[in-house]
Every structure is written in C-alpha cells, then in structure tokens.
Amino acid sequence: MIHWGQRNLGIRLVSSENFDTDAATALHQIYNAAIASGQEPCSSQSTYETLIRQDKAFLVEGRRGNVPVSAALFLCADCTCHFILGSALSQTTVRPLLHALIWEAVQHSKRIGCMQFEMGRLGKSEPEDSARAKLLNGFGADSQTRLKLRLVSQ
C-alpha cells in the first residue's frame, strides 16, 4: 500500500515555507471530513494552520496529476510526531491513499529529530473493521489501543 502510493501519487510535504492556497484547501477538506465522520478534532482549523505556519505541524498531500486526492496533518511536540487528521479528498481511486502519506511523515519526523511517531488511538467502541482501524493496523500493529513507533538514527 505504501509502495503503490509512492509510485502513483505526487507527494508534497507542506510546512511554513510552502503553505499556500492549495494546502489551506486540503486542510479545510480533511478537517471537514473528520467532522463528517464523527471525529472531534482537538483544535480549530485556524489553530492547525497557525501551527503549520509556526513549523509545529506539517501537512502531507497526495496528488494524481494536478488533482489533490488525499492529505494528512501531523503535529510535532516533545520529540514525538502525532498523526492528527487524514482523509481522501476525492473518490478517484479505490486504492488506499493515506499509507504513503503517513510513511512520508514518519520519514520527515525522523529527519527533524522526532524519536516517536504516534498514530492515535482506537476507541473501545470503534469496530476493528472500521476504516480507521484498518489504516492504523495496516502499519503492522496488532489490534491494540495504541501504536507507537520509536524512530532511531542509524
């Protein structure tokens, strides 16, 4: 799934240096998708934008041609990178669109000095076959409350 995304998506990492109208639109779309799916984002969309502009968060976008098809938001704090929000932006393909974006975020967080990568939690009432559970468990985790990756320098 990661390899498919790396081969078929144009992946762009967005930080304070290149935050633009396209990135703001992608952030707006994944924020609204999270709310529509029943998630409750911890902060407002404008707070997330401010964090990106302060280099405390970053966005990873996936594109097919010039069309954005997926995006994910990550927050960095205390040597840990946290997966905050992520969503497909369109229904243009049946393939998983977030795996390669998350992998890019893992690599980027390691480059900027993070030692852990927090994927988030599954709620006790969340079914193990939900889309979110499949995404989180797709990175090799057993069905657990939490998946933590320790990023070590080589």
DSSP file (Angstrom, degrees, kcal/mol; ACC not computed):
  #  RESIDUE AA STRUCTURE BP1 BP2  ACC     N-H-->O    O-->H-N    N-H-->O    O-->H-N    TCO  KAPPA ALPHA  PHI   PSI    X-CA   Y-CA   Z-CA
    1    1 A M     >        0   0    0      0, 0.0     4,-1.8     0, 0.0    99,-0.3   0.000 360.0 360.0 360.0 -40.4    0.0    0.0    0.0
    2    2 A I  H  >  +     0   0    0      2,-0.2     4,-2.4     1,-0.2     5,-0.2   0.940 360.0  49.5 -64.8 -45.7    2.9    2.4    0.8
    3    3 A H  H  > S+     0   0    0      1,-0.2     4,-2.2     2,-0.2     5,-0.2   0.886 107.3  54.1 -63.8 -39.0    4.6    1.4   -2.5
    4    4 A W  H  > S+     0   0    0      1,-0.2     4,-2.2     2,-0.2    -1,-0.2   0.942 111.1  46.2 -59.4 -46.0    1.5    1.9   -4.5
    5    5 A G  H  X S+     0   0    0     -4,-1.8     4,-2.1     1,-0.2    -2,-0.2   0.888 110.8  52.0 -63.6 -40.1    1.2    5.4   -3.2
    6    6 A Q  H  < S+     0   0    0     -4,-2.4    -1,-0.2     1,-0.2    -2,-0.2   0.860 116.2  41.3 -65.0 -34.5    4.8    6.2   -3.7
    7    7 A R  H  < S+     0   0    0     -4,-2.2    -2,-0.2    -5,-0.2    -1,-0.2   0.815 126.0  31.4 -80.0 -31.4    4.6    5.1   -7.3
    8    8 A N  H  < S+     0   0    0     -4,-2.2     2,-0.4    -5,-0.2    -2,-0.2   0.510 107.0  67.5-112.7  -6.7    1.2    6.6   -8.2
    9    9 A L  S  < S-     0   0    0     -4,-2.1     2,-0.8    -5,-0.2    55,-0.2  -0.910  70.1-132.5-116.2 143.2    0.9    9.8   -6.1
   10   10 A G  E     -A   63   0A   0     53,-2.9    53,-1.7    -2,-0.4     2,-0.5  -0.861  33.8-155.1 -84.7 114.7    2.8   13.0   -6.2
   11   11 A I  E     -A   62   0A   0     -2,-0.8     2,-0.4    51,-0.2    51,-0.2  -0.823  13.9-175.5-102.1 128.3    3.6   13.5   -2.6
   12   12 A R  E     -A   61   0A   0     49,-2.4    49,-3.0    -2,-0.5     2,-0.5  -0.984  16.4-147.9-126.3 127.3    4.2   17.0   -1.2
   13   13 A L  E     -A   60   0A   0     -2,-0.4     2,-0.5    47,-0.2    47,-0.2  -0.819  17.9-156.9 -91.6 128.1    5.3   17.9    2.3
   14   14 A V  E     +A   59   0A   0     45,-3.8    45,-2.3    -2,-0.5     2,-0.2  -0.925  24.3 150.4-114.0 124.3    3.8   21.3    3.4
   15   15 A S    >>  -     0   0    0     -2,-0.5     3,-0.8    43,-0.2     4,-0.7  -0.585  65.8 -68.5-130.4-164.9    5.4   23.4    6.1
   16   16 A S  T 34 S+     0   0    0     36,-0.4     3,-0.4     1,-0.2    37,-0.1   0.831 127.1  61.1 -60.5 -30.9    5.7   27.1    6.9
   17   17 A E  T 34 S+     0   0    0      1,-0.2    -1,-0.2     3,-0.0    -3,-0.1   0.809 120.1  20.0 -68.1 -31.2    7.9   27.6    3.8
   18   18 A N  T <4 S+     0   0    0     -3,-0.8     2,-0.4     2,-0.1    -1,-0.2   0.144  78.3 140.1-130.3  21.5    5.4   26.4    1.3
   19   19 A F     <  +     0   0    0     -4,-0.7     2,-0.2    -3,-0.4    -3,-0.0  -0.557  32.0 156.6 -68.0 121.2    2.0   26.7    2.9
   20   20 A D     >  -     0   0    0     -2,-0.4     4,-2.4     1,-0.0     5,-0.2  -0.650  58.3 -75.5-135.8-172.1   -0.2   28.1    0.1
   21   21 A T  H  > S+     0   0    0      1,-0.2     4,-2.3     2,-0.2     5,-0.2   0.880 127.3  53.3 -60.3 -40.3   -3.9   28.2   -1.0
   22   22 A D  H  > S+     0   0    0      2,-0.2     4,-2.4     1,-0.2    -1,-0.2   0.913 110.5  47.2 -61.4 -42.6   -3.8   24.6   -2.1
   23   23 A A  H  > S+     0   0    0      2,-0.2     4,-2.7     1,-0.2    -2,-0.2   0.898 110.5  51.9 -66.5 -40.2   -2.6   23.5    1.3
   24   24 A A  H  X S+     0   0    0     -4,-2.4     4,-2.3     2,-0.2    -1,-0.2   0.899 110.5  49.2 -62.1 -40.1   -5.2   25.6    3.0
   25   25 A T  H  X S+     0   0    0     -4,-2.3     4,-2.4     2,-0.2    -2,-0.2   0.920 111.2  48.9 -64.5 -44.4   -7.9   24.0    0.9
   26   26 A A  H  X S+     0   0    0     -4,-2.4     4,-2.5     2,-0.2     5,-0.3   0.912 111.1  50.2 -62.3 -42.6   -6.6   20.5    1.7
   27   27 A L  H  X S+     0   0    0     -4,-2.7     4,-2.2     1,-0.2    -1,-0.2   0.923 110.7  49.9 -60.8 -44.3   -6.5   21.3    5.4
   28   28 A H  H  X S+     0   0    0     -4,-2.3     4,-2.4     1,-0.2    -2,-0.2   0.906 111.5  49.5 -59.3 -43.4  -10.1   22.6    5.2
   29   29 A Q  H  X S+     0   0    0     -4,-2.4     4,-2.3     2,-0.2    -2,-0.2   0.912 112.9  44.0 -67.5 -43.3  -11.2   19.4    3.4
   30   30 A I  H  X S+     0   0    0     -4,-2.5     4,-2.1     2,-0.2    56,-0.2   0.858 112.7  53.4 -72.8 -31.1   -9.6   16.9    5.8
   31   31 A Y  H  X S+     0   0    0     -4,-2.2     4,-1.9    -5,-0.3    -2,-0.2   0.946 112.8  43.4 -63.6 -47.8  -10.9   18.9    8.8
   32   32 A N  H  X S+     0   0    0     -4,-2.4     4,-2.6     1,-0.2    -2,-0.2   0.865 111.6  54.2 -66.6 -36.0  -14.4   18.8    7.4
   33   33 A A  H  X S+     0   0    0     -4,-2.3     4,-1.7     2,-0.2     6,-0.2   0.886 106.8  52.2 -64.5 -38.1  -14.1   15.1    6.5
   34   34 A A  H  <>S+     0   0    0     -4,-2.1     5,-2.2     2,-0.2     4,-0.3   0.932 111.8  45.4 -62.6 -45.6  -13.0   14.4   10.1
   35   35 A I  H ><5S+     0   0    0     -4,-1.9     3,-1.5     1,-0.2    -2,-0.2   0.917 111.3  52.8 -63.9 -43.0  -16.1   16.2   11.5
   36   36 A A  H 3<5S+     0   0    0     -4,-2.6    -1,-0.2     1,-0.3    -2,-0.2   0.815 106.8  53.4 -63.2 -30.2  -18.4   14.5    9.0
   37   37 A S  T 3<5S-     0   0    0     -4,-1.7    -1,-0.3    -5,-0.2    -2,-0.2   0.447 124.8-101.2 -86.5   1.7  -17.1   11.0   10.0
   38   38 A G  T < 5S+     0   0    0     -3,-1.5    -3,-0.2     1,-0.3    -2,-0.1   0.413  77.6 135.9  97.5  -2.5  -17.8   11.7   13.7
   39   39 A Q      < -     0   0    0     -5,-2.2    -1,-0.3    -6,-0.2    -2,-0.1  -0.414  48.1-141.5 -73.8 156.5  -14.3   12.6   14.8
   40   40 A E        -     0   0    0     -2,-0.1    -5,-0.1    -3,-0.1    -1,-0.0  -0.870  16.8-140.1-120.2  96.0  -13.9   15.6   17.1
   41   41 A P        -     0   0    0      0, 0.0     4,-0.1     0, 0.0    44,-0.0  -0.223  11.3-132.0 -55.2 144.4  -10.7   17.5   16.1
   42   42 A C  S    S+     0   0    0     42,-0.1     2,-0.3     2,-0.1    42,-0.0   0.751  84.1  21.8 -71.5 -24.9   -8.8   18.7   19.2
   43   43 A S  S    S-     0   0    0      1,-0.0     2,-0.1     2,-0.0     0, 0.0  -0.814  90.2 -86.8-136.1 173.5   -8.4   22.2   17.8
   44   44 A S     >  -     0   0    0     -2,-0.3     4,-2.1     1,-0.1     5,-0.2  -0.393  38.2-112.2 -79.3 161.3   -9.9   24.6   15.3
   45   45 A Q  H  > S+     0   0    0      1,-0.2     4,-2.2     2,-0.2     5,-0.2   0.898 119.3  53.4 -59.5 -41.1   -8.9   24.6   11.7
   46   46 A S  H  > S+     0   0    0      1,-0.2     4,-2.2     2,-0.2    -1,-0.2   0.849 106.0  53.5 -65.8 -33.2   -7.3   28.1   12.1
   47   47 A T  H  > S+     0   0    0      2,-0.2     4,-2.4     1,-0.2    -1,-0.2   0.920 108.4  49.5 -65.3 -43.1   -5.2   26.8   15.0
   48   48 A Y  H  X S+     0   0    0     -4,-2.1     4,-2.0     2,-0.2    -2,-0.2   0.908 110.3  50.7 -62.0 -41.1   -3.9   23.9   12.9
   49   49 A E  H  X S+     0   0    0     -4,-2.2     4,-2.5     1,-0.2    -1,-0.2   0.921 109.7  50.4 -62.3 -42.9   -3.0   26.4   10.1
   50   50 A T  H  X S+     0   0    0     -4,-2.2     4,-1.4     1,-0.2    -2,-0.2   0.909 108.4  52.5 -60.8 -42.5   -1.2   28.6   12.7
   51   51 A L  H  <>S+     0   0    0     -4,-2.4     5,-3.0     2,-0.2     6,-1.1   0.878 109.3  49.5 -62.6 -38.0    0.8   25.5   13.9
   52   52 A I  H ><5S+     0   0    0     -4,-2.0     3,-1.8     4,-0.2   -36,-0.4   0.942 110.0  50.4 -63.9 -46.4    1.9   24.8   10.3
   53   53 A R  H 3<5S+     0   0    0     -4,-2.5    -1,-0.2     1,-0.3    -2,-0.2   0.746 111.2  49.7 -64.5 -23.1    3.0   28.4    9.8
   54   54 A Q  T 3<5S-     0   0    0     -4,-1.4    -1,-0.3    -5,-0.2    -2,-0.2   0.308 115.3-116.6 -94.6   6.9    5.0   28.1   13.1
   55   55 A D  T < 5S+     0   0    0     -3,-1.8    -3,-0.2     2,-0.2    -2,-0.1   0.802  87.9 113.9  58.5  32.5    6.6   24.8   12.0
   56   56 A K  S   <S+     0   0    0     -5,-3.0    20,-2.7    -6,-0.2     2,-0.3   0.443  82.1  23.2-103.2  -6.0    5.0   23.0   14.8
   57   57 A A  E     - B   0  75A   0     -6,-1.1     2,-0.3    18,-0.3    18,-0.2  -0.950  68.0-160.5-148.2 164.3    2.9   20.9   12.4
   58   58 A F  E     - B   0  74A   0     16,-2.6    16,-2.7    -2,-0.3     2,-0.4  -0.985  10.2-139.0-148.6 159.3    3.0   19.9    8.8
   59   59 A L  E     -AB  14  73A   0    -45,-2.3   -45,-3.8    -2,-0.3     2,-0.5  -0.911   7.9-156.1-117.2 142.4    0.7   18.6    6.1
   60   60 A V  E     -AB  13  72A   0     12,-2.6    12,-2.0    -2,-0.4     2,-0.3  -0.990  14.4-164.2-120.4 126.4    1.4   15.9    3.6
   61   61 A E  E     -AB  12  71A   0    -49,-3.0   -49,-2.4    -2,-0.5     2,-0.4  -0.841   8.7-155.5-110.7 144.9   -0.6   16.0    0.3
   62   62 A G  E     -AB  11  70A   0      8,-3.0     7,-2.9    -2,-0.3     8,-1.6  -0.978  17.1-173.6-116.7 133.3   -1.1   13.2   -2.3
   63   63 A R  E     -AB  10  68A   0    -53,-1.7   -53,-2.9    -2,-0.4     2,-0.6  -0.943  25.0-152.9-127.9 147.1   -1.9   14.2   -5.8
   64   64 A R  E >  S- B   0  67A   0      3,-2.6     3,-1.8    -2,-0.4     2,-0.4  -0.962  83.5 -42.0-112.3 108.1   -2.9   12.4   -9.0
   65   65 A G  T 3  S-     0   0    0     -2,-0.6   -55,-0.1     1,-0.3    -2,-0.0  -0.594 124.5 -28.8  66.9-129.0   -1.7   14.7  -11.7
   66   66 A N  T 3  S+     0   0    0     -2,-0.4    -1,-0.3    -3,-0.1    -3,-0.0   0.311 118.0 102.0 -97.5   7.7   -2.7   18.2  -10.5
   67   67 A V  E <  S-B   64   0A   0     -3,-1.8    -3,-2.6     2,-0.0     2,-0.3  -0.824  70.8-133.7 -99.5 119.5   -5.7   16.9   -8.6
   68   68 A P  E     +B   63   0A   0      0, 0.0    -5,-0.3     0, 0.0     3,-0.1  -0.550  31.0 168.8 -67.6 129.3   -5.3   16.6   -4.8
   69   69 A V  E     +     0   0A   0     -7,-2.9    20,-3.2     1,-0.3    21,-1.0   0.549  59.6   9.6-118.6 -14.5   -6.7   13.2   -3.7
   70   70 A S  E     -BC  62  88A   0     -8,-1.6    -8,-3.0    18,-0.3    -1,-0.3  -0.988  55.3-179.0-161.2 157.5   -5.5   12.9   -0.1
   71   71 A A  E     -BC  61  87A   0     16,-2.0    16,-2.4    -2,-0.3     2,-0.3  -0.984   5.5-165.2-157.2 154.8   -4.0   14.8    2.7
   72   72 A A  E     -BC  60  86A   0    -12,-2.0   -12,-2.6    -2,-0.3     2,-0.4  -0.997  11.8-142.7-146.3 144.5   -2.9   14.3    6.3
   73   73 A L  E     -BC  59  85A   0     12,-3.2    11,-2.7    -2,-0.3    12,-1.1  -0.884  16.4-173.4-111.5 137.3   -1.9   16.6    9.2
   74   74 A F  E     -BC  58  83A   0    -16,-2.7   -16,-2.6    -2,-0.4     2,-0.4  -0.985   9.6-154.9-133.1 141.1    0.8   15.9   11.7
   75   75 A L  E     -BC  57  82A   0      7,-2.3     7,-3.5    -2,-0.4     2,-0.5  -0.948   8.0-152.1-117.2 134.8    1.8   17.8   14.9
   76   76 A C  E     + C   0  81A   0    -20,-2.7     2,-0.3    -2,-0.4     5,-0.2  -0.929  28.2 148.1-111.5 127.5    5.3   17.6   16.4
   77   77 A A  E >   - C   0  80A   0      3,-2.7     3,-1.7    -2,-0.5    -2,-0.1  -0.963  63.3  -0.8-156.4 137.8    5.9   18.1   20.1
   78   78 A D  T 3  S-     0   0    0     -2,-0.3    37,-0.1     1,-0.3     3,-0.1   0.884 127.5 -54.2  50.9  48.2    8.4   16.8   22.6
   79   79 A C  T 3  S+     0   0    0      1,-0.2    36,-3.2    33,-0.1    37,-1.5   0.676 118.1 108.6  62.5  19.6   10.3   14.7   20.1
   80   80 A T  E <   -Cd  77 116A   0     -3,-1.7    -3,-2.7    34,-0.2     2,-0.5  -0.992  58.0-149.7-127.6 134.4    7.0   12.9   19.1
   81   81 A C  E     -Cd  76 117A   0     35,-2.5    37,-3.4    -2,-0.4     2,-0.5  -0.892  17.1-156.3-100.8 130.1    5.1   13.3   15.8
   82   82 A H  E     -Cd  75 118A   0     -7,-3.5    -7,-2.3    -2,-0.5     2,-0.6  -0.916  14.9-134.9-112.5 128.3    1.4   12.9   16.2
   83   83 A F  E     +C   74   0A   0     35,-2.8    -9,-0.2    -2,-0.5     3,-0.1  -0.725  34.0 168.9 -75.4 117.6   -1.0   11.9   13.3
   84   84 A I  E     -     0   0A   0    -11,-2.7     2,-0.3    -2,-0.6    -1,-0.2   0.896  54.6  -6.9-100.2 -56.6   -3.9   14.3   13.8
   85   85 A L  E     +C   73   0A   0    -12,-1.1   -12,-3.2   -44,-0.0    -1,-0.4  -0.977  58.5 166.4-142.3 150.8   -6.2   14.1   10.7
   86   86 A G  E     +C   72   0A   0     -2,-0.3     2,-0.3   -14,-0.3   -14,-0.2  -0.928   6.6 156.2-165.2 145.8   -6.1   12.4    7.4
   87   87 A S  E     -C   71   0A   0    -16,-2.4   -16,-2.0    -2,-0.3     2,-0.3  -0.989  44.0-101.4-164.2 154.0   -8.5   11.7    4.6
   88   88 A A  E     -C   70   0A   0     -2,-0.3   -18,-0.3   -18,-0.2     3,-0.1  -0.636  28.1-155.9 -71.8 142.4   -9.1   11.0    1.0
   89   89 A L  S    S+     0   0    0    -20,-3.2     2,-0.3    -2,-0.3   -19,-0.2   0.578  71.8  13.8 -98.7 -13.3  -10.2   14.2   -0.7
   90   90 A S        -     0   0    0    -21,-1.0     3,-0.3     3,-0.1    -1,-0.1  -0.950  69.9-119.2-151.9 169.3  -11.9   12.5   -3.6
   91   91 A Q        +     0   0    0     -2,-0.3   -22,-0.0     1,-0.2     3,-0.0  -0.231  67.5 126.0-104.5  41.7  -13.2    9.1   -4.7
   92   92 A T  S    S+     0   0    0    -23,-0.1     2,-0.3     1,-0.1    -1,-0.2   0.635  72.8  23.1 -79.2 -13.2  -10.9    8.9   -7.8
   93   93 A T        -     0   0    0     -3,-0.3     4,-0.1     2,-0.1    -1,-0.1  -0.987  60.3-139.4-149.6 155.7   -9.4    5.6   -6.9
   94   94 A V  S    S+     0   0    0     -2,-0.3     3,-0.1     2,-0.1    -1,-0.1   0.560  74.6 102.7 -91.7  -9.0  -10.1    2.5   -4.9
   95   95 A R  S    S-     0   0    0      1,-0.1     2,-0.2     2,-0.0    -2,-0.1  -0.365  88.1 -93.3 -73.1 152.1   -6.6    2.2   -3.6
   96   96 A P        -     0   0    0      0, 0.0     4,-0.2     0, 0.0    -1,-0.1  -0.480  39.6-172.7 -64.5 132.4   -5.6    3.3   -0.1
   97   97 A L        +     0   0    0     -2,-0.2     4,-0.4     2,-0.1   -28,-0.1   0.600  69.8  56.6-105.9 -14.4   -4.4    6.9   -0.3
   98   98 A L  S  > S+     0   0    0      2,-0.1     4,-2.7     1,-0.1     5,-0.3   0.740  83.8  77.6 -94.3 -23.0   -3.1    7.6    3.2
   99   99 A H  H  > S+     0   0    0      1,-0.2     4,-2.4     2,-0.2   -97,-0.2   0.910  98.2  44.3 -56.8 -47.6   -0.5    4.9    3.7
  100  100 A A  H  > S+     0   0    0    -99,-0.3     4,-2.2    -4,-0.2    -1,-0.2   0.853 113.1  52.7 -66.9 -33.5    2.2    6.6    1.6
  101  101 A L  H  > S+     0   0    0     -4,-0.4     4,-2.1     2,-0.2    -2,-0.2   0.919 110.4  46.9 -67.4 -42.8    1.5   10.0    3.1
  102  102 A I  H  X S+     0   0    0     -4,-2.7     4,-2.4     2,-0.2    -2,-0.2   0.910 111.0  51.9 -65.2 -41.3    1.9    8.6    6.6
  103  103 A W  H  X S+     0   0    0     -4,-2.4     4,-2.3    -5,-0.3    -2,-0.2   0.911 108.5  51.2 -62.2 -40.7    5.1    6.9    5.7
  104  104 A E  H  X S+     0   0    0     -4,-2.2     4,-2.6     1,-0.2    -1,-0.2   0.899 109.9  50.7 -60.7 -40.2    6.4   10.2    4.3
  105  105 A A  H  X S+     0   0    0     -4,-2.1     4,-2.9     2,-0.2     5,-0.2   0.884 107.4  52.9 -65.6 -39.0    5.5   11.8    7.6
  106  106 A V  H  X S+     0   0    0     -4,-2.4     4,-1.8     2,-0.2    -2,-0.2   0.945 112.5  45.0 -59.1 -48.0    7.4    9.1    9.5
  107  107 A Q  H  X S+     0   0    0     -4,-2.3     4,-2.0     1,-0.2    -2,-0.2   0.915 115.0  47.5 -63.7 -43.9   10.5    9.7    7.4
  108  108 A H  H  X S+     0   0    0     -4,-2.6     4,-1.8     1,-0.2    -2,-0.2   0.919 109.7  52.5 -65.0 -43.7   10.2   13.5    7.8
  109  109 A S  H  <>S+     0   0    0     -4,-2.9     5,-2.8     1,-0.2    -1,-0.2   0.868 108.8  51.1 -62.8 -35.0    9.6   13.4   11.5
  110  110 A K  H ><5S+     0   0    0     -4,-1.8     3,-1.4    -5,-0.2    -1,-0.2   0.916 107.9  52.7 -65.7 -42.5   12.7   11.3   11.9
  111  111 A R  H 3<5S+     0   0    0     -4,-2.0    -2,-0.2     1,-0.3    -1,-0.2   0.830 108.3  50.6 -62.4 -32.2   14.7   13.8    9.8
  112  112 A I  T 3<5S-     0   0    0     -4,-1.8    -1,-0.3    -5,-0.1    -2,-0.2   0.333 127.6 -94.1 -93.4   9.3   13.6   16.7   12.1
  113  113 A G  T < 5S+     0   0    0     -3,-1.4    -3,-0.2     1,-0.3     2,-0.1   0.510  71.2 147.9 100.4   5.5   14.6   14.9   15.3
  114  114 A C      < -     0   0    0     -5,-2.8    -1,-0.3    -6,-0.2   -34,-0.2  -0.480  27.7-168.0 -71.3 145.6   11.4   13.1   16.5
  115  115 A M        +     0   0    0    -36,-3.2    36,-3.5    -2,-0.1     2,-0.3   0.537  68.9  39.5-109.3 -12.6   12.0    9.9   18.3
  116  116 A Q  E     -dE  80 150A   0    -37,-1.5   -35,-2.5    34,-0.3     2,-0.5  -0.962  60.7-153.0-137.1 154.6    8.4    8.6   18.3
  117  117 A F  E     -dE  81 149A   0     32,-2.0    32,-1.6    -2,-0.3     2,-0.6  -0.970  13.1-156.3-129.9 115.6    5.5    8.6   15.9
  118  118 A E  E     -dE  82 148A   0    -37,-3.4   -35,-2.8    -2,-0.5    30,-0.2  -0.823  10.7-175.4 -98.4 117.9    2.1    8.4   17.5
  119  119 A M  E     -     0   0A   0     28,-1.5     2,-0.2    -2,-0.6    -1,-0.1   0.639  44.3-115.1 -86.5 -15.6   -0.6    7.0   15.2
  120  120 A G  E     -     0   0A   0     27,-0.4    27,-0.7     2,-0.0     2,-0.3  -0.514  31.5 -70.8 107.9 179.6   -3.5    7.7   17.6
  121  121 A R  E     - E   0 146A   0     -2,-0.2     2,-0.5    25,-0.1    25,-0.2  -0.808  24.9-134.4-115.9 153.0   -6.0    5.5   19.5
  122  122 A L        -     0   0    0     23,-1.2     2,-0.0    -2,-0.3    -2,-0.0  -0.929  32.7-122.2-100.2 130.2   -8.9    3.4   18.6
  123  123 A G    >   -     0   0    0     -2,-0.5     3,-1.6     1,-0.1     0, 0.0  -0.371  20.0-116.8 -67.8 151.4  -11.8    3.9   20.8
  124  124 A K  T 3  S+     0   0    0      1,-0.3    -1,-0.1    -2,-0.0    -2,-0.0   0.815 117.3  48.7 -60.0 -30.1  -13.1    0.9   22.7
  125  125 A S  T 3  S+     0   0    0      2,-0.1    -1,-0.3     0, 0.0    -2,-0.0   0.508  86.9 106.2 -89.0  -3.0  -16.4    1.2   20.9
  126  126 A E  S <  S-     0   0    0     -3,-1.6    -4,-0.0     1,-0.1     2,-0.0  -0.638  76.9-118.2 -79.9 126.7  -14.7    1.5   17.5
  127  127 A P    >   -     0   0    0      0, 0.0     3,-1.8     0, 0.0     6,-0.3  -0.326  13.0-128.8 -64.7 143.7  -15.1   -1.7   15.4
  128  128 A E  T 3  S+     0   0    0      1,-0.3    -2,-0.0     5,-0.1    -6,-0.0   0.664 108.6  55.7 -67.7 -14.9  -11.9   -3.4   14.4
  129  129 A D  T 3  S+     0   0    0      4,-0.1    -1,-0.3     5,-0.0    -3,-0.0   0.268  81.2 120.8-100.3  12.3  -13.0   -3.5   10.8
  130  130 A S  S <> S-     0   0    0     -3,-1.8     4,-2.5     1,-0.1     5,-0.2  -0.311  78.5-111.0 -68.8 159.9  -13.6    0.3   10.6
  131  131 A A  H  > S+     0   0    0      1,-0.2     4,-2.2     2,-0.2     5,-0.1   0.892 119.3  50.5 -59.7 -40.4  -11.6    2.3    8.0
  132  132 A R  H  > S+     0   0    0      2,-0.2     4,-2.7     1,-0.2     5,-0.2   0.916 110.0  49.3 -65.6 -43.1   -9.6    4.0   10.8
  133  133 A A  H  > S+     0   0    0     -6,-0.3     4,-2.8     1,-0.2     5,-0.2   0.917 111.2  49.9 -62.0 -43.3   -8.7    0.6   12.5
  134  134 A K  H  X S+     0   0    0     -4,-2.5     4,-1.1     2,-0.2    -1,-0.2   0.901 111.7  49.1 -62.3 -40.7   -7.7   -0.8    9.1
  135  135 A L  H  < S+     0   0    0     -4,-2.2     3,-0.4    -5,-0.2     4,-0.2   0.960 115.3  42.2 -63.2 -51.5   -5.4    2.2    8.5
  136  136 A L  H >< S+     0   0    0     -4,-2.7     3,-1.1     1,-0.2     5,-0.4   0.908 117.4  46.2 -64.3 -42.6   -3.8    2.1   11.9
  137  137 A N  H >< S+     0   0    0     -4,-2.8     3,-1.4     1,-0.2     4,-0.3   0.665  94.7  79.2 -74.9 -15.4   -3.4   -1.6   11.9
  138  138 A G  T 3< S+     0   0    0     -4,-1.1    -1,-0.2    -3,-0.4    -2,-0.2   0.572  80.8  68.7 -68.2  -8.1   -2.0   -1.6    8.3
  139  139 A F  T <  S-     0   0    0     -3,-1.1    -1,-0.3    -4,-0.2    -2,-0.1   0.155 128.7 -86.5 -97.6  18.9    1.3   -0.5    9.7
  140  140 A G  S <  S+     0   0    0     -3,-1.4     2,-0.2     1,-0.3    -2,-0.2   0.547  81.6 141.3  96.8   8.3    2.0   -3.8   11.3
  141  141 A A        -     0   0    0     -5,-0.4    -1,-0.3    -4,-0.3     2,-0.1  -0.516  49.0-126.8 -83.6 150.7    0.3   -3.3   14.6
  142  142 A D        -     0   0    0     -2,-0.2     2,-1.4     1,-0.1    -1,-0.1  -0.440  53.7 -75.7 -76.8 167.6   -1.7   -5.9   16.5
  143  143 A S  S    S+     0   0    0     -2,-0.1     2,-0.3     2,-0.0    -1,-0.1  -0.547  83.5 141.5 -70.1  98.3   -5.1   -4.9   17.5
  144  144 A Q        -     0   0    0     -2,-1.4   -22,-0.2     1,-0.1     3,-0.1  -0.827  66.1-107.0-133.4 170.3   -4.2   -2.7   20.4
  145  145 A T  S    S+     0   0    0     -2,-0.3   -23,-1.2     1,-0.2     2,-0.3   0.828 101.2  16.0 -67.0 -31.4   -5.3    0.6   21.9
  146  146 A R  E     -E  121   0A   0    -25,-0.2     2,-0.5     2,-0.0    -1,-0.2  -0.991  58.7-151.5-148.1 146.5   -2.2    2.4   20.6
  147  147 A L  E     -     0   0A   0    -27,-0.7   -28,-1.5    -2,-0.3     2,-0.4  -0.988  18.5-177.0-120.3 121.3    0.6    2.0   18.1
  148  148 A K  E     -E  118   0A   0     -2,-0.5     2,-0.5   -30,-0.2   -30,-0.2  -0.973   8.7-162.7-119.8 132.7    3.9    3.7   18.9
  149  149 A L  E     -E  117   0A   0    -32,-1.6   -32,-2.0    -2,-0.4     2,-0.6  -0.957  11.2-146.7-110.7 128.0    6.9    3.7   16.6
  150  150 A R  E     -E  116   0A   0     -2,-0.5     2,-0.6   -34,-0.2   -34,-0.3  -0.859  12.8-149.8 -94.7 122.9   10.3    4.6   18.1
  151  151 A L        -     0   0    0    -36,-3.5     2,-0.4    -2,-0.6    -2,-0.0  -0.838  18.8-177.4 -96.9 116.8   12.4    6.4   15.5
  152  152 A V        -     0   0    0     -2,-0.6     2,-0.1     2,-0.0   -38,-0.0  -0.885  26.8-115.0-116.6 147.1   16.1    5.8   16.0
  153  153 A S              0   0    0     -2,-0.4   -42,-0.0     1,-0.1   -38,-0.0  -0.472 360.0 360.0 -75.3 148.6   19.0    7.2   14.0
  154  154 A Q              0   0    0     -2,-0.1    -1,-0.1     0, 0.0    -2,-0.0   0.410 360.0 360.0-106.3 360.0   21.1    4.8   12.0
